[in-house]
């Protein structure tokens, strides 16, 4: 990690200033498992505490462990009672069904390229490119992922690099070229930077 941070500092003076402000990289990871992909679906577009409560109720309803079999053993009513929306319920059941059939194979994911992982996971209803990229970064620990559609990253780039508008994906990729092969670590710093800027914003 120290080598990655040194590389990023040398490659981009704006990012170097962000790194100095944020401090040491404390990127945390989860295991690349079925359960953690279910967790990411449950957490989509929800506040952390609310999402955690729903996820914990789902785990309890499934008998304490989330597997394709334990999800498929639940009725839709039981999943709805945990607090899942009808849409998320359908996403999680689709993931469970595809994993149970062997169409989604979590054991093979670590051996796949980034693009193959994205293609593999986006077969699942509700898993888009962004969700697959988050899985690459935070579960598979891939160091060079660049989620160009991420709002937080784009907001950080607009502020730090003094862009008048939100950058387009092609501009993000061009800006991130010097960050290779550690774009995931750069993204972590951009996320922390925009959080700090939001905290520092004066309250009305």
GROMACS elastic network, one bead per residue, 0.5 to 0.9 nm:
[ bonds ]
;  ai    aj funct       b0    kb
    1     4     6  0.50687   500
    1     5     6  0.62705   500
    1     6     6  0.86434   500
    1    25     6  0.76364   500
    1   185     6  0.84361   500
    2     5     6  0.51316   500
    2     6     6  0.61375   500
    2     7     6  0.85730   500
    2    24     6  0.87893   500
    2    25     6  0.85823   500
    3     6     6  0.51188   500
    3     7     6  0.61688   500
    3     8     6  0.86965   500
    4     7     6  0.51106   500
    4     8     6  0.62559   500
    4     9     6  0.86819   500
    4   181     6  0.82068   500
    4   182     6  0.60754   500
    4   185     6  0.74392   500
    4   186     6  0.89675   500
    5     8     6  0.51061   500
    5     9     6  0.61649   500
    5    10     6  0.86653   500
    5    16     6  0.87009   500
    5    19     6  0.79549   500
    5    24     6  0.86107   500
    5    25     6  0.79135   500
    5   182     6  0.83293   500
    5   185     6  0.76508   500
    5   186     6  0.82647   500
    6     9     6  0.51636   500
    6    10     6  0.62746   500
    6    11     6  0.86059   500
    6    16     6  0.88278   500
    7    10     6  0.52496   500
    7    11     6  0.60641   500
    7    12     6  0.87867   500
    7   179     6  0.75873   500
    7   180     6  0.88404   500
    7   182     6  0.81542   500
    8    11     6  0.50921   500
    8    12     6  0.62415   500
    8    13     6  0.86341   500
    8    15     6  0.69729   500
    8    16     6  0.67562   500
    8    19     6  0.86389   500
    8   178     6  0.78187   500
    8   179     6  0.57624   500
    8   180     6  0.84635   500
    8   182     6  0.74696   500
    8   183     6  0.86189   500
    8   185     6  0.85564   500
    8   186     6  0.71230   500
    9    12     6  0.58002   500
    9    13     6  0.64506   500
    9    14     6  0.84379   500
    9    15     6  0.64076   500
    9    17     6  0.79556   500
    9    19     6  0.73838   500
    9    20     6  0.89066   500
   10    13     6  0.69991   500
   10    16     6  0.72169   500
   11    15     6  0.82456   500
   11    16     6  0.81321   500
   11   178     6  0.55820   500
   11   179     6  0.64849   500
   12    15     6  0.53273   500
   12    16     6  0.60625   500
   12    17     6  0.88347   500
   12   178     6  0.70151   500
   12   179     6  0.76237   500
   13    17     6  0.63361   500
   13    18     6  0.87560   500
   14    17     6  0.52930   500
   14    18     6  0.65428   500
   14    19     6  0.88313   500
   14   160     6  0.70018   500
   14   161     6  0.71192   500
   15    19     6  0.61530   500
   15    20     6  0.86372   500
   15   160     6  0.82507   500
   15   186     6  0.76555   500
   15   189     6  0.81347   500
   15   190     6  0.81987   500
   16    19     6  0.50821   500
   16    20     6  0.62692   500
   16    21     6  0.86946   500
   17    20     6  0.51243   500
   17    21     6  0.62884   500
   17    22     6  0.87126   500
   18    21     6  0.51010   500
   18    22     6  0.60799   500
   18    23     6  0.84069   500
   18   160     6  0.81870   500
   18   189     6  0.69973   500
   18   190     6  0.75837   500
   18   192     6  0.89674   500
   18   193     6  0.65485   500
   19    22     6  0.51664   500
   19    23     6  0.57573   500
   19    24     6  0.76131   500
   19    25     6  0.83320   500
   19   186     6  0.87511   500
   19   189     6  0.64586   500
   19   190     6  0.87927   500
   19   193     6  0.84953   500
   20    23     6  0.54521   500
   20    24     6  0.83456   500
   21   193     6  0.80264   500
   22    25     6  0.80833   500
   22   189     6  0.69987   500
   22   192     6  0.67896   500
   22   193     6  0.66065   500
   22   196     6  0.82171   500
   23    26     6  0.88772   500
   23   189     6  0.88939   500
   25   185     6  0.76942   500
   25   188     6  0.77483   500
   25   189     6  0.74127   500
   26   188     6  0.86312   500
   27   138     6  0.81233   500
   27   185     6  0.77444   500
   27   188     6  0.69577   500
   28   138     6  0.69376   500
   29   137     6  0.80320   500
   29   139     6  0.56128   500
   29   140     6  0.81634   500
   29   141     6  0.70320   500
   30    33     6  0.83645   500
   30    36     6  0.71310   500
   30   135     6  0.88816   500
   30   138     6  0.60450   500
   30   140     6  0.81764   500
   30   141     6  0.87910   500
   31    35     6  0.88713   500
   31    36     6  0.69443   500
   31   138     6  0.82125   500
   31   139     6  0.51544   500
   31   140     6  0.73642   500
   32    35     6  0.84437   500
   32    36     6  0.67090   500
   32    37     6  0.76444   500
   32   106     6  0.70127   500
   32   107     6  0.85800   500
   32   109     6  0.80068   500
   32   110     6  0.81472   500
   32   135     6  0.73845   500
   32   136     6  0.85807   500
   32   138     6  0.83594   500
   32   140     6  0.58078   500
   33    36     6  0.53602   500
   33    37     6  0.65078   500
   33    38     6  0.87756   500
   33   106     6  0.62079   500
   33   107     6  0.83536   500
   33   139     6  0.79834   500
   34    37     6  0.52686   500
   34    38     6  0.62851   500
   34    39     6  0.86415   500
   34    66     6  0.75849   500
   34    67     6  0.67451   500
   34    68     6  0.76761   500
   34    95     6  0.84085   500
   34    96     6  0.82268   500
   34    99     6  0.81188   500
   34   106     6  0.68544   500
   35    38     6  0.51114   500
   35    39     6  0.62049   500
   35    40     6  0.88194   500
   35    65     6  0.80202   500
   35    66     6  0.53973   500
   35    67     6  0.66241   500
   35    68     6  0.87847   500
   36    40     6  0.62591   500
   36    41     6  0.87220   500
   36    66     6  0.89903   500
   36   135     6  0.87825   500
   36   139     6  0.81424   500
   37    40     6  0.50374   500
   37    41     6  0.64149   500
   37    42     6  0.87035   500
   37    92     6  0.88842   500
   37    95     6  0.87546   500
   37   131     6  0.89375   500
   37   135     6  0.74579   500
   37   139     6  0.89659   500
   38    41     6  0.51615   500
   38    42     6  0.62623   500
   38    43     6  0.87002   500
   38    55     6  0.85740   500
   38    66     6  0.82029   500
   38    91     6  0.87772   500
   38    92     6  0.61718   500
   38    95     6  0.79303   500
   38    96     6  0.88312   500
   39    42     6  0.50529   500
   39    43     6  0.61827   500
   39    44     6  0.87697   500
   39    51     6  0.87085   500
   39    52     6  0.86179   500
   39    55     6  0.65430   500
   40    43     6  0.51138   500
   40    44     6  0.63114   500
   40   131     6  0.77324   500
   40   134     6  0.88341   500
   40   135     6  0.83984   500
   41    44     6  0.53281   500
   41    88     6  0.68061   500
   41    91     6  0.75209   500
   41    92     6  0.71588   500
   41   126     6  0.76257   500
   41   127     6  0.77672   500
   41   131     6  0.83235   500
   42    45     6  0.86306   500
   42    46     6  0.80687   500
   42    51     6  0.62869   500
   42    52     6  0.82708   500
   42    54     6  0.73538   500
   42    55     6  0.62404   500
   42    84     6  0.72954   500
   42    88     6  0.67802   500
   42    89     6  0.87163   500
   42    92     6  0.83017   500
   43    46     6  0.55475   500
   43    47     6  0.75831   500
   43    48     6  0.70905   500
   43    50     6  0.84989   500
   43    51     6  0.50486   500
   43    52     6  0.74294   500
   43    54     6  0.86891   500
   43    55     6  0.78995   500
   44    47     6  0.87007   500
   44    51     6  0.81301   500
   44    88     6  0.87110   500
   44   131     6  0.89351   500
   45    51     6  0.88421   500
   46    49     6  0.84216   500
   46    50     6  0.66781   500
   46    51     6  0.57334   500
   47    50     6  0.55493   500
   47    51     6  0.60592   500
   47    52     6  0.85772   500
   48    51     6  0.51671   500
   48    52     6  0.60176   500
   48    53     6  0.86484   500
   49    52     6  0.51069   500
   49    53     6  0.62725   500
   49    54     6  0.87854   500
   50    53     6  0.52477   500
   50    54     6  0.64190   500
   50    55     6  0.86861   500
   51    54     6  0.51932   500
   51    55     6  0.60679   500
   51    56     6  0.85166   500
   51    83     6  0.89879   500
   52    55     6  0.50632   500
   52    56     6  0.59723   500
   52    57     6  0.85214   500
   53    56     6  0.51926   500
   53    57     6  0.62138   500
   53    58     6  0.86519   500
   53    82     6  0.84969   500
   53    83     6  0.84384   500
   54    57     6  0.51804   500
   54    58     6  0.62397   500
   54    59     6  0.87570   500
   54    82     6  0.56303   500
   54    83     6  0.53523   500
   54    84     6  0.67287   500
   55    58     6  0.50434   500
   55    59     6  0.62766   500
   55    60     6  0.86696   500
   55    82     6  0.76449   500
   55    83     6  0.83857   500
   55    84     6  0.84534   500
   56    59     6  0.50774   500
   56    60     6  0.61960   500
   56    61     6  0.86058   500
   56    64     6  0.88693   500
   56    82     6  0.83082   500
   57    60     6  0.50243   500
   57    61     6  0.60878   500
   57    62     6  0.85589   500
   57    79     6  0.88277   500
   57    81     6  0.84886   500
   57    82     6  0.51081   500
   57    83     6  0.78211   500
   58    61     6  0.50481   500
   58    62     6  0.61578   500
   58    63     6  0.87792   500
   58    64     6  0.85785   500
   58    66     6  0.82815   500
   58    71     6  0.87514   500
   58    78     6  0.84560   500
   58    79     6  0.66155   500
   58    81     6  0.86428   500
   58    82     6  0.53856   500
   58    83     6  0.81380   500
   58    84     6  0.83581   500
   59    62     6  0.50891   500
   59    63     6  0.64801   500
   59    64     6  0.50813   500
   59    65     6  0.58932   500
   59    66     6  0.60068   500
   59    82     6  0.89761   500
   60    63     6  0.52591   500
   60    65     6  0.77153   500
   60    82     6  0.88754   500
   61    64     6  0.72167   500
   61    70     6  0.88940   500
   61    71     6  0.89111   500
   61    74     6  0.76855   500
   61    78     6  0.72020   500
   61    79     6  0.77614   500
   61    82     6  0.74993   500
   62    65     6  0.62108   500
   62    66     6  0.62610   500
   62    67     6  0.83519   500
   62    70     6  0.53357   500
   62    71     6  0.62341   500
   62    73     6  0.78242   500
   62    74     6  0.68843   500
   63    66     6  0.78704   500
   63    70     6  0.73547   500
   65    70     6  0.73305   500
   66    69     6  0.80741   500
   66    70     6  0.59883   500
   66    71     6  0.65467   500
   67    70     6  0.51470   500
   67    71     6  0.61968   500
   67    72     6  0.85576   500
   67    96     6  0.74908   500
   67   100     6  0.89065   500
   68    71     6  0.52763   500
   68    72     6  0.61505   500
   68    73     6  0.85991   500
   68    93     6  0.82142   500
   68    95     6  0.77793   500
   68    97     6  0.67766   500
   68    98     6  0.86121   500
   68    99     6  0.64545   500
   68   100     6  0.57191   500
   69    72     6  0.51678   500
   69    73     6  0.61150   500
   69    74     6  0.89236   500
   69    96     6  0.73315   500
   69    97     6  0.86007   500
   69   100     6  0.71166   500
   70    73     6  0.51195   500
   70    74     6  0.67731   500
   70    96     6  0.88728   500
   71    74     6  0.54598   500
   71    75     6  0.85251   500
   71    79     6  0.86256   500
   71    92     6  0.79985   500
   71    93     6  0.69057   500
   71    96     6  0.65712   500
   71    97     6  0.89794   500
   72    75     6  0.75446   500
   72    93     6  0.67410   500
   72    96     6  0.67121   500
   72    97     6  0.73596   500
   74    77     6  0.80568   500
   74    78     6  0.60879   500
   74    79     6  0.67370   500
   75    78     6  0.51955   500
   75    79     6  0.64860   500
   75    80     6  0.86718   500
   76    79     6  0.50877   500
   76    80     6  0.60678   500
   76    81     6  0.85043   500
   76    86     6  0.85057   500
   76    89     6  0.73879   500
   76    90     6  0.88498   500
   77    80     6  0.50274   500
   77    81     6  0.60635   500
   77    82     6  0.87555   500
   78    81     6  0.50070   500
   78    82     6  0.65423   500
   79    82     6  0.52066   500
   79    83     6  0.70048   500
   79    84     6  0.61841   500
   79    85     6  0.86669   500
   79    86     6  0.88767   500
   79    89     6  0.66933   500
   80    83     6  0.52448   500
   80    84     6  0.50334   500
   80    85     6  0.65094   500
   80    86     6  0.70418   500
   80    89     6  0.72816   500
   81    84     6  0.72742   500
   84    87     6  0.79640   500
   84    88     6  0.60598   500
   84    89     6  0.58436   500
   85    88     6  0.52821   500
   85    89     6  0.60138   500
   85    90     6  0.86027   500
   86    89     6  0.50783   500
   86    90     6  0.63048   500
   86    91     6  0.88248   500
   87    90     6  0.52374   500
   87    91     6  0.64351   500
   87    92     6  0.88939   500
   87   126     6  0.83657   500
   88    92     6  0.61738   500
   88    93     6  0.85130   500
   88   126     6  0.75849   500
   89    92     6  0.52934   500
   89    93     6  0.61628   500
   89    94     6  0.85394   500
   90    93     6  0.51831   500
   90    94     6  0.60357   500
   90    95     6  0.86054   500
   90   125     6  0.77708   500
   90   126     6  0.84285   500
   91    94     6  0.51376   500
   91    95     6  0.62564   500
   91    96     6  0.86781   500
   91   124     6  0.71878   500
   91   125     6  0.52548   500
   91   126     6  0.53143   500
   91   127     6  0.78528   500
   92    95     6  0.50643   500
   92    96     6  0.61579   500
   92    97     6  0.86176   500
   92   124     6  0.87966   500
   92   125     6  0.83131   500
   92   126     6  0.83576   500
   93    97     6  0.60389   500
   93    98     6  0.85217   500
   94    97     6  0.51295   500
   94    98     6  0.61006   500
   94    99     6  0.84540   500
   94   124     6  0.63492   500
   94   125     6  0.63486   500
   94   126     6  0.87995   500
   95    98     6  0.52658   500
   95    99     6  0.60160   500
   95   100     6  0.84183   500
   95   104     6  0.77789   500
   95   121     6  0.89738   500
   95   123     6  0.89253   500
   95   124     6  0.57372   500
   95   125     6  0.73770   500
   95   126     6  0.89720   500
   95   127     6  0.89928   500
   96    99     6  0.51692   500
   96   100     6  0.59298   500
   96   101     6  0.85745   500
   96   104     6  0.89042   500
   97   100     6  0.50772   500
   97   101     6  0.62232   500
   97   102     6  0.86665   500
   97   103     6  0.86285   500
   98   101     6  0.51674   500
   98   102     6  0.62655   500
   98   103     6  0.50870   500
   98   104     6  0.56554   500
   98   105     6  0.88289   500
   98   123     6  0.88334   500
   98   124     6  0.75189   500
   99   102     6  0.50029   500
   99   103     6  0.56785   500
   99   105     6  0.63118   500
   99   106     6  0.81208   500
  100   103     6  0.75938   500
  100   104     6  0.79269   500
  101   104     6  0.76850   500
  102   105     6  0.58613   500
  103   120     6  0.85430   500
  103   123     6  0.89430   500
  104   108     6  0.88215   500
  104   109     6  0.89992   500
  104   120     6  0.68586   500
  104   121     6  0.71202   500
  104   123     6  0.84158   500
  104   124     6  0.84413   500
  105   108     6  0.56124   500
  105   109     6  0.68218   500
  105   120     6  0.85881   500
  106   109     6  0.52875   500
  106   110     6  0.79390   500
  107   110     6  0.69592   500
  107   111     6  0.83427   500
  108   111     6  0.56281   500
  108   112     6  0.67342   500
  109   112     6  0.52562   500
  109   113     6  0.82720   500
  109   116     6  0.84724   500
  109   117     6  0.61825   500
  109   120     6  0.84412   500
  109   140     6  0.79581   500
  110   113     6  0.81347   500
  110   117     6  0.85122   500
  110   140     6  0.64402   500
  112   115     6  0.79909   500
  112   116     6  0.57755   500
  112   117     6  0.59502   500
  113   116     6  0.51393   500
  113   117     6  0.62135   500
  113   118     6  0.86969   500
  114   117     6  0.51857   500
  114   118     6  0.63534   500
  114   119     6  0.87489   500
  114   133     6  0.82314   500
  114   136     6  0.70552   500
  114   142     6  0.77657   500
  114   145     6  0.79172   500
  115   118     6  0.51113   500
  115   119     6  0.62143   500
  115   120     6  0.85511   500
  116   119     6  0.50002   500
  116   120     6  0.59598   500
  116   121     6  0.85866   500
  117   121     6  0.60936   500
  117   122     6  0.84179   500
  117   132     6  0.73012   500
  117   133     6  0.86929   500
  117   136     6  0.77089   500
  118   121     6  0.53710   500
  118   122     6  0.59408   500
  118   123     6  0.87768   500
  118   128     6  0.82679   500
  118   129     6  0.62645   500
  118   130     6  0.89146   500
  118   131     6  0.87689   500
  118   132     6  0.53343   500
  118   133     6  0.69479   500
  118   136     6  0.82872   500
  119   122     6  0.54693   500
  119   123     6  0.68313   500
  119   129     6  0.83396   500
  119   132     6  0.85890   500
  120   123     6  0.59604   500
  120   124     6  0.82381   500
  120   132     6  0.89029   500
  121   124     6  0.58927   500
  121   127     6  0.65554   500
  121   128     6  0.79574   500
  121   129     6  0.84399   500
  121   131     6  0.87356   500
  121   132     6  0.62486   500
  122   125     6  0.71995   500
  122   126     6  0.78181   500
  122   127     6  0.50700   500
  122   128     6  0.53682   500
  122   129     6  0.65390   500
  122   131     6  0.84539   500
  122   132     6  0.69230   500
  123   126     6  0.88355   500
  123   127     6  0.73912   500
  123   128     6  0.85837   500
  124   127     6  0.55402   500
  124   128     6  0.82376   500
  125   128     6  0.80631   500
  126   131     6  0.86662   500
  127   130     6  0.78983   500
  127   131     6  0.57027   500
  127   132     6  0.66368   500
  128   131     6  0.53912   500
  128   132     6  0.63129   500
  128   133     6  0.86655   500
  129   132     6  0.51107   500
  129   133     6  0.60971   500
  129   134     6  0.86947   500
  129   147     6  0.83217   500
  129   149     6  0.89204   500
  130   133     6  0.50183   500
  130   134     6  0.62714   500
  130   135     6  0.86963   500
  130   147     6  0.63500   500
  130   148     6  0.85212   500
  130   149     6  0.69856   500
  130   150     6  0.71801   500
  131   134     6  0.51123   500
  131   135     6  0.63362   500
  131   136     6  0.87035   500
  132   135     6  0.50200   500
  132   136     6  0.62528   500
  132   137     6  0.88020   500
  133   137     6  0.63028   500
  133   138     6  0.86279   500
  133   145     6  0.67897   500
  133   146     6  0.78516   500
  133   147     6  0.63957   500
  134   137     6  0.51420   500
  134   138     6  0.59141   500
  134   139     6  0.77621   500
  134   145     6  0.86591   500
  134   147     6  0.80759   500
  135   138     6  0.53756   500
  135   139     6  0.50828   500
  135   140     6  0.64146   500
  135   141     6  0.82584   500
  135   142     6  0.89905   500
  136   139     6  0.58154   500
  136   141     6  0.60673   500
  136   142     6  0.55376   500
  136   143     6  0.85980   500
  136   145     6  0.73269   500
  137   140     6  0.59920   500
  137   142     6  0.51161   500
  137   143     6  0.67832   500
  137   144     6  0.82139   500
  137   145     6  0.66657   500
  137   184     6  0.64257   500
  137   185     6  0.89292   500
  138   141     6  0.55363   500
  138   142     6  0.78573   500
  139   142     6  0.82020   500
  141   184     6  0.87330   500
  142   145     6  0.65785   500
  142   182     6  0.88591   500
  142   184     6  0.72138   500
  143   180     6  0.89543   500
  143   181     6  0.67600   500
  143   182     6  0.51225   500
  143   183     6  0.63943   500
  143   185     6  0.65939   500
  144   179     6  0.84383   500
  144   180     6  0.65223   500
  144   181     6  0.51482   500
  144   185     6  0.77328   500
  144   186     6  0.89382   500
  145   181     6  0.87053   500
  145   182     6  0.78157   500
  145   183     6  0.56701   500
  145   185     6  0.87470   500
  145   187     6  0.84056   500
  146   149     6  0.88800   500
  146   150     6  0.89714   500
  146   172     6  0.85239   500
  146   173     6  0.74838   500
  146   176     6  0.79216   500
  146   183     6  0.59159   500
  146   184     6  0.63956   500
  146   186     6  0.89296   500
  146   187     6  0.73308   500
  147   150     6  0.56685   500
  147   153     6  0.80400   500
  147   169     6  0.87605   500
  147   184     6  0.86771   500
  147   187     6  0.82908   500
  148   151     6  0.84104   500
  148   153     6  0.76333   500
  148   154     6  0.73380   500
  148   167     6  0.89679   500
  148   168     6  0.78999   500
  148   169     6  0.51151   500
  148   170     6  0.82009   500
  148   172     6  0.62365   500
  148   173     6  0.71785   500
  149   153     6  0.81336   500
  149   154     6  0.74468   500
  149   168     6  0.85149   500
  149   169     6  0.68176   500
  150   153     6  0.54874   500
  150   154     6  0.62427   500
  150   155     6  0.85961   500
  151   154     6  0.51480   500
  151   155     6  0.59545   500
  151   156     6  0.85146   500
  151   166     6  0.89110   500
  152   155     6  0.50762   500
  152   156     6  0.61116   500
  152   157     6  0.86194   500
  152   190     6  0.75422   500
  152   191     6  0.58559   500
  152   194     6  0.67028   500
  152   195     6  0.84911   500
  153   156     6  0.50800   500
  153   157     6  0.61878   500
  153   158     6  0.86052   500
  153   187     6  0.65028   500
  153   188     6  0.87024   500
  153   190     6  0.57224   500
  153   191     6  0.59621   500
  153   194     6  0.78385   500
  154   157     6  0.50790   500
  154   158     6  0.61210   500
  154   159     6  0.86549   500
  154   166     6  0.61196   500
  154   167     6  0.62703   500
  154   168     6  0.84364   500
  154   169     6  0.89256   500
  154   172     6  0.77463   500
  154   190     6  0.87123   500
  155   158     6  0.51057   500
  155   159     6  0.62829   500
  155   160     6  0.85740   500
  155   166     6  0.66206   500
  155   167     6  0.84220   500
  155   190     6  0.87408   500
  155   191     6  0.89668   500
  155   194     6  0.70145   500
  156   159     6  0.52311   500
  156   160     6  0.58833   500
  156   161     6  0.80908   500
  156   190     6  0.56426   500
  156   191     6  0.70369   500
  156   192     6  0.89359   500
  156   193     6  0.66565   500
  156   194     6  0.51548   500
  156   195     6  0.88936   500
  156   197     6  0.87652   500
  157   160     6  0.52433   500
  157   161     6  0.54863   500
  157   162     6  0.75844   500
  157   163     6  0.74112   500
  157   166     6  0.79434   500
  157   167     6  0.74871   500
  157   172     6  0.81146   500
  157   190     6  0.74525   500
  157   194     6  0.89024   500
  158   161     6  0.56315   500
  158   162     6  0.55105   500
  158   164     6  0.69086   500
  158   165     6  0.65875   500
  158   166     6  0.57177   500
  158   167     6  0.66834   500
  159   162     6  0.50994   500
  159   163     6  0.65635   500
  159   164     6  0.85973   500
  159   194     6  0.82447   500
  160   163     6  0.79590   500
  160   190     6  0.89228   500
  160   193     6  0.87067   500
  160   194     6  0.89291   500
  162   165     6  0.88455   500
  163   166     6  0.69954   500
  163   167     6  0.73393   500
  164   167     6  0.86688   500
  165   168     6  0.88447   500
  167   170     6  0.81428   500
  167   171     6  0.59802   500
  167   172     6  0.62469   500
  168   171     6  0.52991   500
  168   172     6  0.63082   500
  168   173     6  0.88101   500
  169   172     6  0.50080   500
  169   173     6  0.62070   500
  169   174     6  0.86365   500
  170   173     6  0.51786   500
  170   174     6  0.62622   500
  170   175     6  0.86704   500
  171   174     6  0.50668   500
  171   175     6  0.60926   500
  171   176     6  0.84936   500
  172   175     6  0.51113   500
  172   176     6  0.60624   500
  172   177     6  0.87068   500
  173   176     6  0.50543   500
  173   177     6  0.62516   500
  174   177     6  0.53363   500
  174   178     6  0.83953   500
  175   178     6  0.72356   500
  175   179     6  0.83591   500
  176   179     6  0.52628   500
  176   180     6  0.72429   500
  176   183     6  0.69485   500
  176   186     6  0.85768   500
  177   180     6  0.58680   500
  177   181     6  0.87659   500
  177   183     6  0.85010   500
  178   181     6  0.83945   500
  178   183     6  0.88381   500
  179   182     6  0.56779   500
  179   183     6  0.53309   500
  179   184     6  0.89742   500
  179   185     6  0.88955   500
  179   186     6  0.70184   500
  180   183     6  0.57436   500
  181   184     6  0.84559   500
  182   185     6  0.55451   500
  182   186     6  0.65503   500
  182   187     6  0.88975   500
  183   187     6  0.61413   500
  183   188     6  0.87086   500
  184   187     6  0.50360   500
  184   188     6  0.64178   500
  184   189     6  0.89062   500
  185   188     6  0.50697   500
  185   189     6  0.65282   500
  185   190     6  0.87843   500
  186   189     6  0.52024   500
  186   190     6  0.63096   500
  186   191     6  0.87691   500
  187   191     6  0.61584   500
  187   192     6  0.86314   500
  188   191     6  0.51944   500
  188   192     6  0.63438   500
  188   193     6  0.86076   500
  189   192     6  0.51338   500
  189   193     6  0.60042   500
  189   194     6  0.87235   500
  190   194     6  0.62637   500
  190   195     6  0.86039   500
  191   194     6  0.54535   500
  191   195     6  0.63520   500
  191   196     6  0.87902   500
  192   195     6  0.50811   500
  192   196     6  0.62306   500
  192   197     6  0.87042   500
  193   196     6  0.51425   500
  193   197     6  0.62523   500
  193   198     6  0.86642   500
  194   198     6  0.61092   500
  194   199     6  0.86082   500
  195   198     6  0.51311   500
  195   199     6  0.62617   500
  195   200     6  0.86695   500
  196   199     6  0.51056   500
  196   200     6  0.61770   500
  196   201     6  0.87051   500
  197   200     6  0.50802   500
  197   201     6  0.62242   500
  198   201     6  0.52384   500
  198   202     6  0.87778   500
  199   202     6  0.81887   500
  200   203     6  0.88324   500
